[in-house]
Amino acid sequence: MTTNTNDSQAMGDSKAIISNQEGIHEKLDEVVKRHLTHAFQKPYQKHTEQAFAEMHVLVQAFLKANPEGEIILDACCGVGQSTRLLAQQNPQALVIGVDKSDHRINRNVEGFAVDDGFSAENYHLVRADLNDFYRLVKTANWPVSKHYILYPNPWPKSKHLQRRWHGSGVFPQMTSIGGQLILRSNWRIYLEEFQQAAKLVVLHGEITALPVVESSLAMTPFEAKYQASGQICWQLTLER
């Protein structure tokens, strides 16, 4: 799975999602139940195993030094703007941002330049395949308090259901991580599908419209672009 990649799209010029689906996919429950009964056994990629091993050392050191500290996972973090903001908002936590693109996570983000005085002590960005990273986090039993998935690629064509996170083979593992799972999207159907799929793993929550904020306060560059284009951004917050 990936984040959206139209980095060249101008602020305020983001196109609305176009889909041949008018509602929740008719095969959603069937697909999710199949993944719940058949273990995802894709071999791990070496670069993700190595990246996880490095992060695991940092997580264990953090927890040893901060027994009451929290681990926050920011999946599909893109350029890491959300990871940095979460680190600022949660100084007691170690925030791990994960994206499959080395190019994205190594880009400079406006407002977070190296010399702007921002402390990088409580967050890390890592390049890894989340299909593997999720399973490794589950096996290692990281005590994740909050798990964010902000604006993943919606794959809006009906035939691409299994490319969406809730239609993927790793759905059982990813939804078992963290006390709270927070998703955002500009395509409400995506969140409605995830909400329905989550009920099959005993996760429940509500979808709410996000208030429009100044671009500098948006969690991700895509959130800023969507809101500047007049699109509604939605949040699904799930808990057990």
CYANA upper distance limits for C-alpha pairs under 8 A (distance plus 0.5 A):
  1 MET  CA    130 LEU  CA      7.98
  1 MET  CA    131 ASN  CA      8.27
  1 MET  CA    152 PRO  CA      8.11
  1 MET  CA    153 ASN  CA      7.70
  1 MET  CA    163 ARG  CA      7.22
  1 MET  CA    164 ARG  CA      7.72
  1 MET  CA    165 TRP  CA      7.61
  2 THR  CA     76 CYS  CA      6.94
  2 THR  CA     99 ASP  CA      8.15
  2 THR  CA    100 LYS  CA      7.62
  2 THR  CA    152 PRO  CA      6.71
  2 THR  CA    153 ASN  CA      6.25
  3 THR  CA     76 CYS  CA      6.20
  3 THR  CA     77 CYS  CA      8.18
  3 THR  CA     78 GLY  CA      6.90
  3 THR  CA    151 TYR  CA      7.21
  3 THR  CA    152 PRO  CA      5.07
  3 THR  CA    153 ASN  CA      5.40
  4 ASN  CA    151 TYR  CA      7.99
  4 ASN  CA    152 PRO  CA      6.92
  4 ASN  CA    153 ASN  CA      5.47
  9 GLN  CA     13 ASP  CA      7.13
  9 GLN  CA     14 SER  CA      7.14
 10 ALA  CA     14 SER  CA      7.70
 10 ALA  CA    225 LYS  CA      8.07
 11 MET  CA    224 ALA  CA      8.00
 11 MET  CA    225 LYS  CA      5.42
 11 MET  CA    228 ALA  CA      7.04
 11 MET  CA    229 SER  CA      8.01
 12 GLY  CA    225 LYS  CA      5.80
 12 GLY  CA    226 TYR  CA      7.36
 12 GLY  CA    227 GLN  CA      7.94
 12 GLY  CA    228 ALA  CA      4.86
 12 GLY  CA    229 SER  CA      4.63
 12 GLY  CA    230 GLY  CA      8.20
 13 ASP  CA    225 LYS  CA      7.59
 13 ASP  CA    228 ALA  CA      8.20
 13 ASP  CA    229 SER  CA      6.15
 14 SER  CA    225 LYS  CA      6.63
 14 SER  CA    226 TYR  CA      6.35
 14 SER  CA    229 SER  CA      6.33
 15 LYS  CA    229 SER  CA      8.22
 16 ALA  CA    186 ASN  CA      8.50
 16 ALA  CA    231 GLN  CA      7.58
 17 ILE  CA    156 PRO  CA      7.69
 17 ILE  CA    186 ASN  CA      8.19
 17 ILE  CA    187 TRP  CA      6.94
 18 ILE  CA    156 PRO  CA      7.39
 19 SER  CA    156 PRO  CA      5.61
 19 SER  CA    157 LYS  CA      6.00
 19 SER  CA    158 SER  CA      7.84
 20 ASN  CA    156 PRO  CA      8.07
 20 ASN  CA    157 LYS  CA      6.56
 20 ASN  CA    158 SER  CA      6.79
 21 GLN  CA     25 HIS  CA      7.56
 21 GLN  CA    156 PRO  CA      8.10
 21 GLN  CA    157 LYS  CA      7.66
 21 GLN  CA    158 SER  CA      6.47
 23 GLY  CA    189 ILE  CA      6.64
 24 ILE  CA     28 LEU  CA      7.90
 24 ILE  CA    189 ILE  CA      6.76
 24 ILE  CA    192 GLU  CA      7.35
 24 ILE  CA    193 GLU  CA      6.09
 25 HIS  CA    158 SER  CA      7.57
 25 HIS  CA    161 LEU  CA      8.07
 25 HIS  CA    193 GLU  CA      7.88
 27 LYS  CA     31 VAL  CA      6.70
 28 LEU  CA     32 VAL  CA      6.71
 28 LEU  CA    161 LEU  CA      8.21
 28 LEU  CA    167 GLY  CA      7.53
 28 LEU  CA    193 GLU  CA      7.88
 28 LEU  CA    197 ALA  CA      7.75
 29 ASP  CA     33 LYS  CA      6.48
 29 ASP  CA    197 ALA  CA      7.11
 30 GLU  CA     34 ARG  CA      6.75
 31 VAL  CA     35 HIS  CA      6.97
 31 VAL  CA    162 GLN  CA      8.25
 31 VAL  CA    167 GLY  CA      6.79
 32 VAL  CA     36 LEU  CA      6.73
 32 VAL  CA    166 HIS  CA      7.65
 32 VAL  CA    167 GLY  CA      6.59
 32 VAL  CA    168 SER  CA      8.37
 32 VAL  CA    171 PHE  CA      8.23
 32 VAL  CA    197 ALA  CA      7.08
 32 VAL  CA    200 LEU  CA      8.47
 33 LYS  CA     37 THR  CA      6.85
 33 LYS  CA    200 LEU  CA      8.27
 34 ARG  CA     38 HIS  CA      6.62
 35 HIS  CA     39 ALA  CA      7.20
 35 HIS  CA     40 PHE  CA      7.83
 35 HIS  CA    168 SER  CA      8.06
 35 HIS  CA    169 GLY  CA      5.90
 35 HIS  CA    170 VAL  CA      8.19
 35 HIS  CA    171 PHE  CA      7.89
 35 HIS  CA    172 PRO  CA      7.72
 36 LEU  CA    172 PRO  CA      6.61
 39 ALA  CA    169 GLY  CA      8.24
 40 PHE  CA    169 GLY  CA      6.00
 40 PHE  CA    170 VAL  CA      6.71
 44 TYR  CA     48 THR  CA      7.68
 44 TYR  CA     49 GLU  CA      7.28
 44 TYR  CA    132 ASP  CA      6.18
 45 GLN  CA     49 GLU  CA      6.89
 45 GLN  CA    129 ASP  CA      8.19
 45 GLN  CA    132 ASP  CA      7.64
 46 LYS  CA     50 GLN  CA      6.71
 47 HIS  CA     51 ALA  CA      6.59
 47 HIS  CA    128 ALA  CA      7.44
 48 THR  CA     52 PHE  CA      6.45
 48 THR  CA    127 ARG  CA      7.96
 48 THR  CA    128 ALA  CA      5.24
 48 THR  CA    129 ASP  CA      6.50
 48 THR  CA    132 ASP  CA      7.23
 48 THR  CA    133 PHE  CA      7.04
 49 GLU  CA     53 ALA  CA      6.62
 49 GLU  CA    132 ASP  CA      8.28
 49 GLU  CA    133 PHE  CA      8.12
 49 GLU  CA    136 LEU  CA      8.43
 50 GLN  CA     54 GLU  CA      6.88
 51 ALA  CA     55 MET  CA      6.82
 51 ALA  CA    126 VAL  CA      7.27
 51 ALA  CA    127 ARG  CA      7.55
 51 ALA  CA    128 ALA  CA      7.05
 52 PHE  CA     56 HIS  CA      6.38
 52 PHE  CA    128 ALA  CA      8.31
 52 PHE  CA    133 PHE  CA      7.18
 52 PHE  CA    136 LEU  CA      7.78
 53 ALA  CA     57 VAL  CA      6.96
 54 GLU  CA     58 LEU  CA      7.20
 55 MET  CA     59 VAL  CA      6.59
 56 HIS  CA     60 GLN  CA      6.59
 57 VAL  CA     61 ALA  CA      6.70
 58 LEU  CA     62 PHE  CA      6.56
 59 VAL  CA     63 LEU  CA      6.67
 59 VAL  CA     71 ILE  CA      8.29
 59 VAL  CA     94 LEU  CA      8.11
 60 GLN  CA     64 LYS  CA      6.61
 61 ALA  CA     65 ALA  CA      6.76
 62 PHE  CA     66 ASN  CA      6.31
 62 PHE  CA     69 GLY  CA      8.22
 62 PHE  CA     94 LEU  CA      7.84
 63 LEU  CA     67 PRO  CA      5.67
 63 LEU  CA     68 GLU  CA      8.07
 63 LEU  CA     69 GLY  CA      6.88
 69 GLY  CA     92 GLN  CA      6.11
 69 GLY  CA     93 ALA  CA      5.92
 69 GLY  CA     94 LEU  CA      7.95
 70 GLU  CA     92 GLN  CA      7.09
 70 GLU  CA     93 ALA  CA      4.90
 70 GLU  CA     94 LEU  CA      6.70
 70 GLU  CA    143 PRO  CA      7.86
 70 GLU  CA    144 VAL  CA      7.21
 70 GLU  CA    145 SER  CA      6.53
 71 ILE  CA     93 ALA  CA      6.09
 71 ILE  CA     94 LEU  CA      5.51
 71 ILE  CA     95 VAL  CA      6.48
 71 ILE  CA     96 ILE  CA      8.06
 71 ILE  CA    142 TRP  CA      8.14
 71 ILE  CA    143 PRO  CA      6.83
 71 ILE  CA    144 VAL  CA      5.19
 71 ILE  CA    145 SER  CA      6.35
 71 ILE  CA    146 LYS  CA      7.77
 72 ILE  CA     93 ALA  CA      7.17
 72 ILE  CA     94 LEU  CA      6.70
 72 ILE  CA     95 VAL  CA      5.17
 72 ILE  CA     96 ILE  CA      6.75
 72 ILE  CA    144 VAL  CA      6.13
 72 ILE  CA    145 SER  CA      6.41
 72 ILE  CA    146 LYS  CA      5.52
 72 ILE  CA    147 HIS  CA      6.46
 72 ILE  CA    148 TYR  CA      8.34
 73 LEU  CA     95 VAL  CA      6.44
 73 LEU  CA     96 ILE  CA      5.55
 73 LEU  CA     97 GLY  CA      6.67
 73 LEU  CA     98 VAL  CA      8.26
 73 LEU  CA    144 VAL  CA      7.30
 73 LEU  CA    146 LYS  CA      6.90
 73 LEU  CA    147 HIS  CA      5.26
 73 LEU  CA    148 TYR  CA      6.62
 74 ASP  CA     82 SER  CA      8.00
 74 ASP  CA     83 THR  CA      6.64
 74 ASP  CA     95 VAL  CA      7.58
 74 ASP  CA     96 ILE  CA      6.44
 74 ASP  CA     97 GLY  CA      5.04
 74 ASP  CA     98 VAL  CA      6.75
 74 ASP  CA    147 HIS  CA      6.58
 74 ASP  CA    148 TYR  CA      5.28
 74 ASP  CA    149 ILE  CA      6.82
 74 ASP  CA    150 LEU  CA      8.43
 75 ALA  CA     97 GLY  CA      6.48
 75 ALA  CA     98 VAL  CA      5.59
 75 ALA  CA     99 ASP  CA      7.10
 75 ALA  CA    130 LEU  CA      7.98
 75 ALA  CA    147 HIS  CA      7.86
 75 ALA  CA    148 TYR  CA      6.41
 75 ALA  CA    149 ILE  CA      5.61
 75 ALA  CA    150 LEU  CA      7.89
 76 CYS  CA     97 GLY  CA      8.01
 76 CYS  CA     98 VAL  CA      6.31
 76 CYS  CA     99 ASP  CA      5.32
 76 CYS  CA    100 LYS  CA      8.06
 76 CYS  CA    130 LEU  CA      8.47
 76 CYS  CA    149 ILE  CA      6.73
 76 CYS  CA    150 LEU  CA      7.39
 76 CYS  CA    151 TYR  CA      8.44
 76 CYS  CA    152 PRO  CA      6.94
 77 CYS  CA     81 GLN  CA      7.97
 77 CYS  CA     82 SER  CA      7.12
 77 CYS  CA     83 THR  CA      7.20
 77 CYS  CA     97 GLY  CA      5.98
 77 CYS  CA     98 VAL  CA      6.10
 77 CYS  CA     99 ASP  CA      5.96
 77 CYS  CA    105 ILE  CA      8.24
 77 CYS  CA    149 ILE  CA      8.22
 77 CYS  CA    150 LEU  CA      7.78
 78 GLY  CA     98 VAL  CA      8.29
 78 GLY  CA     99 ASP  CA      6.25
 78 GLY  CA    101 SER  CA      7.92
 78 GLY  CA    104 ARG  CA      5.93
 78 GLY  CA    105 ILE  CA      6.43
 79 VAL  CA    104 ARG  CA      5.17
 79 VAL  CA    105 ILE  CA      5.01
 79 VAL  CA    106 ASN  CA      7.42
 79 VAL  CA    107 ARG  CA      6.49
 79 VAL  CA    108 ASN  CA      8.07
 79 VAL  CA    109 VAL  CA      7.41
 80 GLY  CA     84 ARG  CA      6.77
 80 GLY  CA     97 GLY  CA      6.99
 80 GLY  CA    104 ARG  CA      8.40
 80 GLY  CA    105 ILE  CA      6.45
 80 GLY  CA    109 VAL  CA      8.25
 80 GLY  CA    125 LEU  CA      7.41
 81 GLN  CA     85 LEU  CA      6.76
 81 GLN  CA    109 VAL  CA      7.00
 81 GLN  CA    219 MET  CA      7.17
 81 GLN  CA    220 THR  CA      6.21
 81 GLN  CA    221 PRO  CA      8.00
 82 SER  CA     86 LEU  CA      6.48
 82 SER  CA    219 MET  CA      5.45
 82 SER  CA    220 THR  CA      6.05
 83 THR  CA     87 ALA  CA      6.66
 83 THR  CA     95 VAL  CA      6.98
 83 THR  CA     96 ILE  CA      7.57
 83 THR  CA     97 GLY  CA      6.03
 83 THR  CA    123 TYR  CA      7.49
 83 THR  CA    125 LEU  CA      8.27
 84 ARG  CA     88 GLN  CA      6.78
 84 ARG  CA    112 PHE  CA      8.35
 84 ARG  CA    123 TYR  CA      7.39
 85 LEU  CA     89 GLN  CA      6.64
 85 LEU  CA    219 MET  CA      7.51
 86 LEU  CA     90 ASN  CA      6.40
 86 LEU  CA     95 VAL  CA      7.52
 87 ALA  CA     91 PRO  CA      6.41
 87 ALA  CA     93 ALA  CA      7.51
 87 ALA  CA     94 LEU  CA      7.66
 87 ALA  CA     95 VAL  CA      6.37
 87 ALA  CA    122 ASN  CA      6.62
 87 ALA  CA    123 TYR  CA      6.48
 91 PRO  CA    122 ASN  CA      7.44
 93 ALA  CA    122 ASN  CA      7.09
 94 LEU  CA    122 ASN  CA      5.31
 94 LEU  CA    123 TYR  CA      6.05
 95 VAL  CA    122 ASN  CA      6.71
 95 VAL  CA    123 TYR  CA      4.99
 95 VAL  CA    124 HIS  CA      6.97
 96 ILE  CA    123 TYR  CA      6.24
 96 ILE  CA    124 HIS  CA      5.63
 96 ILE  CA    125 LEU  CA      6.53
 96 ILE  CA    126 VAL  CA      7.92
 97 GLY  CA    123 TYR  CA      8.00
 97 GLY  CA    124 HIS  CA      6.65
 97 GLY  CA    125 LEU  CA      5.14
 97 GLY  CA    126 VAL  CA      6.69
 98 VAL  CA    125 LEU  CA      6.46
 98 VAL  CA    126 VAL  CA      5.56
 98 VAL  CA    127 ARG  CA      6.40
 98 VAL  CA    128 ALA  CA      6.79
 98 VAL  CA    130 LEU  CA      7.81
 99 ASP  CA    104 ARG  CA      8.26
 99 ASP  CA    105 ILE  CA      7.40
 99 ASP  CA    125 LEU  CA      8.40
 99 ASP  CA    126 VAL  CA      7.12
 99 ASP  CA    127 ARG  CA      5.74
 99 ASP  CA    128 ALA  CA      6.42
 99 ASP  CA    129 ASP  CA      7.58
 99 ASP  CA    130 LEU  CA      7.84
100 LYS  CA    127 ARG  CA      5.62
100 LYS  CA    128 ALA  CA      5.37
100 LYS  CA    129 ASP  CA      5.69
100 LYS  CA    130 LEU  CA      7.73
101 SER  CA    105 ILE  CA      7.06
101 SER  CA    127 ARG  CA      6.70
101 SER  CA    128 ALA  CA      8.34
102 ASP  CA    106 ASN  CA      6.69
102 ASP  CA    127 ARG  CA      6.17
103 HIS  CA    107 ARG  CA      6.95
105 ILE  CA    125 LEU  CA      7.03
105 ILE  CA    126 VAL  CA      7.90
105 ILE  CA    127 ARG  CA      7.77
108 ASN  CA    112 PHE  CA      7.82
108 ASN  CA    113 ALA  CA      7.06
109 VAL  CA    113 ALA  CA      7.16
111 GLY  CA    116 ASP  CA      8.14
112 PHE  CA    116 ASP  CA      6.95
112 PHE  CA    118 PHE  CA      7.12
113 ALA  CA    118 PHE  CA      8.26
114 VAL  CA    118 PHE  CA      7.76
120 ALA  CA    124 HIS  CA      8.07
128 ALA  CA    132 ASP  CA      8.29
128 ALA  CA    133 PHE  CA      7.09
129 ASP  CA    133 PHE  CA      6.52
130 LEU  CA    134 TYR  CA      6.06
131 ASN  CA    135 ARG  CA      7.44
131 ASN  CA    170 VAL  CA      6.55
132 ASP  CA    136 LEU  CA      6.84
133 PHE  CA    137 VAL  CA      6.62
134 TYR  CA    138 LYS  CA      6.70
134 TYR  CA    170 VAL  CA      8.05
134 TYR  CA    173 GLN  CA      6.86
134 TYR  CA    174 MET  CA      6.13
134 TYR  CA    177 ILE  CA      8.41
135 ARG  CA    139 THR  CA      6.66
135 ARG  CA    170 VAL  CA      8.03
135 ARG  CA    173 GLN  CA      6.50
135 ARG  CA    174 MET  CA      7.98
136 LEU  CA    140 ALA  CA      6.58
137 VAL  CA    141 ASN  CA      6.48
137 VAL  CA    142 TRP  CA      6.32
137 VAL  CA    177 ILE  CA      8.19
138 LYS  CA    142 TRP  CA      7.31
138 LYS  CA    173 GLN  CA      6.96
138 LYS  CA    174 MET  CA      8.41
138 LYS  CA    176 SER  CA      7.92
138 LYS  CA    177 ILE  CA      6.99
143 PRO  CA    178 GLY  CA      7.39
144 VAL  CA    177 ILE  CA      6.97
144 VAL  CA    178 GLY  CA      4.90
144 VAL  CA    179 GLY  CA      7.21
145 SER  CA    178 GLY  CA      5.40
145 SER  CA    179 GLY  CA      5.41
145 SER  CA    180 GLN  CA      6.85
146 LYS  CA    178 GLY  CA      5.76
146 LYS  CA    179 GLY  CA      6.37
146 LYS  CA    180 GLN  CA      5.31
146 LYS  CA    181 LEU  CA      6.49
146 LYS  CA    182 ILE  CA      7.95
147 HIS  CA    177 ILE  CA      7.58
147 HIS  CA    178 GLY  CA      6.15
147 HIS  CA    179 GLY  CA      8.26
147 HIS  CA    180 GLN  CA      6.66
147 HIS  CA    181 LEU  CA      5.30
147 HIS  CA    182 ILE  CA      6.67
148 TYR  CA    181 LEU  CA      6.49
148 TYR  CA    182 ILE  CA      5.33
148 TYR  CA    183 LEU  CA      6.43
149 ILE  CA    181 LEU  CA      8.30
149 ILE  CA    182 ILE  CA      6.75
149 ILE  CA    183 LEU  CA      5.28
149 ILE  CA    184 ARG  CA      7.22
150 LEU  CA    182 ILE  CA      8.22
150 LEU  CA    183 LEU  CA      5.86
150 LEU  CA    184 ARG  CA      5.27
150 LEU  CA    185 SER  CA      7.23
150 LEU  CA    220 THR  CA      8.24
151 TYR  CA    183 LEU  CA      7.85
151 TYR  CA    184 ARG  CA      5.88
151 TYR  CA    185 SER  CA      5.26
151 TYR  CA    186 ASN  CA      7.83
151 TYR  CA    222 PHE  CA      7.85
151 TYR  CA    223 GLU  CA      8.19
152 PRO  CA    185 SER  CA      7.78
153 ASN  CA    164 ARG  CA      8.01
154 PRO  CA    164 ARG  CA      6.85
154 PRO  CA    185 SER  CA      8.47
154 PRO  CA    187 TRP  CA      7.80
154 PRO  CA    190 TYR  CA      7.05
155 TRP  CA    160 HIS  CA      6.45
155 TRP  CA    161 LEU  CA      7.72
155 TRP  CA    163 ARG  CA      7.14
155 TRP  CA    164 ARG  CA      6.76
156 PRO  CA    160 HIS  CA      7.57
156 PRO  CA    161 LEU  CA      8.41
157 LYS  CA    161 LEU  CA      7.94
160 HIS  CA    164 ARG  CA      7.64
161 LEU  CA    167 GLY  CA      6.19
162 GLN  CA    166 HIS  CA      8.00
162 GLN  CA    167 GLY  CA      4.62
162 GLN  CA    168 SER  CA      5.58
163 ARG  CA    167 GLY  CA      6.82
163 ARG  CA    168 SER  CA      6.55
164 ARG  CA    168 SER  CA      6.71
165 TRP  CA    170 VAL  CA      8.28
165 TRP  CA    171 PHE  CA      6.86
165 TRP  CA    194 PHE  CA      8.48
166 HIS  CA    171 PHE  CA      6.17
166 HIS  CA    193 GLU  CA      7.83
166 HIS  CA    194 PHE  CA      6.00
166 HIS  CA    197 ALA  CA      6.93
167 GLY  CA    171 PHE  CA      7.48
170 VAL  CA    174 MET  CA      6.67
171 PHE  CA    175 THR  CA      6.54
172 PRO  CA    176 SER  CA      6.91
172 PRO  CA    201 VAL  CA      7.89
173 GLN  CA    177 ILE  CA      7.32
175 THR  CA    181 LEU  CA      8.03
175 THR  CA    198 ALA  CA      7.96
175 THR  CA    201 VAL  CA      7.99
179 GLY  CA    239 GLU  CA      6.88
179 GLY  CA    240 ARG  CA      7.78
180 GLN  CA    237 THR  CA      7.60
180 GLN  CA    238 LEU  CA      6.27
180 GLN  CA    239 GLU  CA      5.49
180 GLN  CA    240 ARG  CA      8.24
181 LEU  CA    237 THR  CA      6.37
181 LEU  CA    238 LEU  CA      5.53
181 LEU  CA    239 GLU  CA      7.06
182 ILE  CA    235 GLN  CA      7.50
182 ILE  CA    236 LEU  CA      6.28
182 ILE  CA    237 THR  CA      5.09
182 ILE  CA    238 LEU  CA      6.83
183 LEU  CA    191 LEU  CA      7.97
183 LEU  CA    235 GLN  CA      6.10
183 LEU  CA    236 LEU  CA      5.66
183 LEU  CA    237 THR  CA      7.03
184 ARG  CA    191 LEU  CA      8.13
184 ARG  CA    233 CYS  CA      7.44
184 ARG  CA    234 TRP  CA      5.98
184 ARG  CA    235 GLN  CA      4.91
184 ARG  CA    236 LEU  CA      6.87
185 SER  CA    190 TYR  CA      7.73
185 SER  CA    191 LEU  CA      7.47
185 SER  CA    233 CYS  CA      6.28
185 SER  CA    234 TRP  CA      5.94
185 SER  CA    235 GLN  CA      7.20
186 ASN  CA    226 TYR  CA      7.67
186 ASN  CA    231 GLN  CA      7.38
186 ASN  CA    232 ILE  CA      6.56
186 ASN  CA    233 CYS  CA      5.00
186 ASN  CA    234 TRP  CA      6.49
187 TRP  CA    191 LEU  CA      7.69
187 TRP  CA    233 CYS  CA      8.13
187 TRP  CA    234 TRP  CA      8.12
188 ARG  CA    192 GLU  CA      6.69
188 ARG  CA    234 TRP  CA      7.01
189 ILE  CA    193 GLU  CA      6.54
190 TYR  CA    194 PHE  CA      6.80
191 LEU  CA    195 GLN  CA      6.43
191 LEU  CA    207 ILE  CA      7.84
191 LEU  CA    234 TRP  CA      8.39
191 LEU  CA    235 GLN  CA      8.20
191 LEU  CA    236 LEU  CA      6.86
192 GLU  CA    196 GLN  CA      6.74
192 GLU  CA    207 ILE  CA      8.25
193 GLU  CA    197 ALA  CA      6.62
194 PHE  CA    198 ALA  CA      6.39
195 GLN  CA    199 LYS  CA      7.14
195 GLN  CA    204 HIS  CA      7.56
195 GLN  CA    205 GLY  CA      7.59
195 GLN  CA    206 GLU  CA      8.35
195 GLN  CA    236 LEU  CA      7.92
195 GLN  CA    238 LEU  CA      8.38
196 GLN  CA    200 LEU  CA      7.90
197 ALA  CA    201 VAL  CA      7.96
198 ALA  CA    202 VAL  CA      6.87
198 ALA  CA    203 LEU  CA      5.53
198 ALA  CA    204 HIS  CA      7.18
199 LYS  CA    203 LEU  CA      5.64
199 LYS  CA    204 HIS  CA      6.45
202 VAL  CA    240 ARG  CA      6.65
203 LEU  CA    238 LEU  CA      6.32
203 LEU  CA    239 GLU  CA      5.86
203 LEU  CA    240 ARG  CA      5.27
204 HIS  CA    238 LEU  CA      5.63
204 HIS  CA    239 GLU  CA      6.07
204 HIS  CA    240 ARG  CA      6.78
205 GLY  CA    236 LEU  CA      7.16
205 GLY  CA    237 THR  CA      5.85
205 GLY  CA    238 LEU  CA      4.84
205 GLY  CA    239 GLU  CA      6.81
206 GLU  CA    236 LEU  CA      6.17
206 GLU  CA    237 THR  CA      6.52
206 GLU  CA    238 LEU  CA      7.67
207 ILE  CA    234 TRP  CA      7.11
207 ILE  CA    235 GLN  CA      5.97
207 ILE  CA    236 LEU  CA      4.90
207 ILE  CA    237 THR  CA      7.36
208 THR  CA    234 TRP  CA      6.16
208 THR  CA    235 GLN  CA      5.86
208 THR  CA    236 LEU  CA      7.11
209 ALA  CA    232 ILE  CA      7.26
209 ALA  CA    233 CYS  CA      6.52
209 ALA  CA    234 TRP  CA      5.04
209 ALA  CA    235 GLN  CA      6.85
210 LEU  CA    232 ILE  CA      7.74
210 LEU  CA    233 CYS  CA      6.09
210 LEU  CA    234 TRP  CA      6.03
210 LEU  CA    235 GLN  CA      7.09
212 VAL  CA    227 GLN  CA      6.88
213 VAL  CA    217 LEU  CA      6.63
213 VAL  CA    218 ALA  CA      6.88
213 VAL  CA    224 ALA  CA      8.48
213 VAL  CA    227 GLN  CA      8.42
214 GLU  CA    218 ALA  CA      7.19
214 GLU  CA    224 ALA  CA      8.12
215 SER  CA    221 PRO  CA      8.42
215 SER  CA    224 ALA  CA      5.35
215 SER  CA    225 LYS  CA      8.37
215 SER  CA    228 ALA  CA      8.30
216 SER  CA    224 ALA  CA      8.31
218 ALA  CA    223 GLU  CA      6.38
218 ALA  CA    224 ALA  CA      5.90
219 MET  CA    223 GLU  CA      7.00
219 MET  CA    224 ALA  CA      8.28
220 THR  CA    224 ALA  CA      7.09
221 PRO  CA    225 LYS  CA      6.82
222 PHE  CA    226 TYR  CA      6.51
223 GLU  CA    227 GLN  CA      6.64
223 GLU  CA    233 CYS  CA      7.66
224 ALA  CA    228 ALA  CA      6.53
225 LYS  CA    229 SER  CA      6.66
226 TYR  CA    230 GLY  CA      7.06
226 TYR  CA    231 GLN  CA      5.79
226 TYR  CA    232 ILE  CA      7.85
226 TYR  CA    233 CYS  CA      7.74
227 GLN  CA    231 GLN  CA      5.69
227 GLN  CA    232 ILE  CA      6.95
227 GLN  CA    233 CYS  CA      7.50
